[in-house]
Amino acid sequence: MADDVLTTTEAAKLLGISVRTAQLMIEGGKLPSWKTPGGHRRVLRSDVDAILPGGSAAAVAVAAHVSSATVLVVTDDAGRSGFEAVLRRIAHISPVFHADTWAAAAAVGGRVPAAVVVDVSAFQEAGVGLLQALAESDQFKAAALVAVLAGGRRGTVKLPARAVKTSLDALGGVLIPLTEDKVQAAVDFIDGEFPVLPNEAGRLQALERSGLVDTPPEPAFDRVTRLAASELKAPVALMTLLTADRQWFKAREGLDLAQTPRSWAFCNHTLLQRDVFEVKNLSKDDRFAANPAVTDAPNFRFYAGAPVYDPDGFALGSICVIDYRPRQLDPAQRRTLQELAAIASDAVLLRQMRRRVN
């Protein structure tokens, strides 16, 4: 029934977002609610459905769609550099490359990506066959299928109806909307306070799945921040996790604070790119000059961070170093920071694998 009464947890499940995100939507007035005599929040299913024009069925589809930020790219060795150049500019996806259609099919079977991009110009019938097999599989209904052809022309190639055709030059413009969250209302309440990724709702859902937030210190992550502080000669090194409303430190070196409001997080900008994000002098940068961590104690001046990813390609937070004086990393230090973030990402993967076993 349209007027079913839902708990916050049930509403979050329908929207494909975390319970905490649903709570923030309620607190911010984005989702109407009321309190029961026992003090529990309740919402109407019709109000939840209203957030998505397609209704609750669409919400379930969206929840499936945003379950991964990985984009599988099937192209040959000659074409890879061109695809890398295009996809490097799309921060909210994590491309994984395969130069063989059979290997790609095996990889897809292990984890459903947000999209599969096939270089049909390179693989011809084998590429079309892979797209056709995926289009006919119920398992991949939520994955976008993209065929890249020379000039974007269909020509004599018969593609599955679900496949979007494009050229390499236009791939970014096609892929971005296909991998964005459709539950935009879930993140409207934070717009303007700090920048967010186009798939922020899916990212928050991934962070919830990770089970990392508000957990005790773990040696695997503590080692990374100790190394970051030591190798990069920084007084402060952190592993940050960005929830909807706060920046929480899974590991920290040289800082007593366990968390800050998310609006304070320099790492909001780190998540917008796949490279190292660096600010030589925070007090001279208009984006950060008024930040409380810059204007008042601890009076930070330098920041550099690299994203940390979960197994589905979502950026959960960062490994970052901070200093009280302006400075700049050299190329070797930038590579070190990226490698430390990659080690942290591997530790996230290993942790999730252990949780499944246990």
VENFEN-V710248 format. One record per backbone hydrogen bond with DSSP energy under -1.0 kcal/mol. NH is the residue of the N-H (numbers start at 1). CO is the residue of the C=O. Records with the same first field share a line. If there is no record, write none. Layout:
NH: CO ; CO
This chain:
4: 1
6: 43
11: 7
12: 8
13: 9
14: 10
15: 11
16: 12
17: 12
22: 18
23: 19
24: 20
25: 21
26: 22
27: 23
28: 24
29: 26
30: 25
31: 25
34: 42
36: 40
39: 36
42: 34
43: 6
45: 4
46: 2
48: 44
49: 45
50: 46
51: 48
55: 52
59: 55
60: 56
61: 57
62: 58
63: 59
64: 60
65: 61
66: 62
67: 64
69: 312
71: 94
72: 115
73: 96
74: 117
75: 98
80: 76
83: 79
84: 80
85: 81
86: 82
87: 83
88: 84
90: 87
93: 90
94: 69
96: 71
98: 73
104: 100
105: 101
106: 102
107: 103
108: 104
109: 105
111: 107
114: 70
115: 70
116: 144
117: 72
118: 146
119: 74
120: 118
121: 148
123: 119
124: 120
126: 123
128: 124
129: 125
130: 126
131: 127
132: 128
133: 129
134: 130
135: 131
136: 132
137: 134
140: 137
141: 138
144: 114
146: 116
147: 164
148: 118
149: 166
152: 149
153: 150
157: 154
163: 160
164: 145
166: 147
171: 168
174: 170
175: 171
176: 172
179: 175
181: 198
186: 183
187: 184
190: 187
191: 188
193: 190
200: 197
203: 199
204: 200
205: 201
206: 202
207: 203
208: 204
209: 205
210: 206
215: 212
222: 218
223: 219
225: 221
226: 222
227: 223
228: 224
229: 225
230: 226
231: 227
232: 228
234: 229
236: 322
237: 253
238: 320
239: 251
240: 318
241: 248
242: 316
243: 246
247: 260
248: 241
249: 258
250: 239
251: 239
253: 237
260: 247
262: 245
264: 261
265: 262
268: 265
269: 266
271: 267
273: 270
277: 305
279: 303
282: 301
284: 281
285: 282
288: 285
289: 285
291: 288
294: 291
295: 291
296: 292
299: 296
300: 293
301: 323
302: 323
303: 279
304: 321
305: 277
306: 319
308: 317
310: 314
313: 310
316: 308
317: 308
318: 240
319: 306
320: 238
321: 304
322: 236
323: 302
327: 280
334: 330
335: 331
336: 332
337: 333
338: 334
339: 335
340: 336
341: 337
342: 338
343: 339
344: 340
345: 341
346: 342
347: 343
348: 344
349: 345
350: 346
351: 347
352: 348
353: 349
354: 350
355: 351
356: 352
357: 353
358: 354
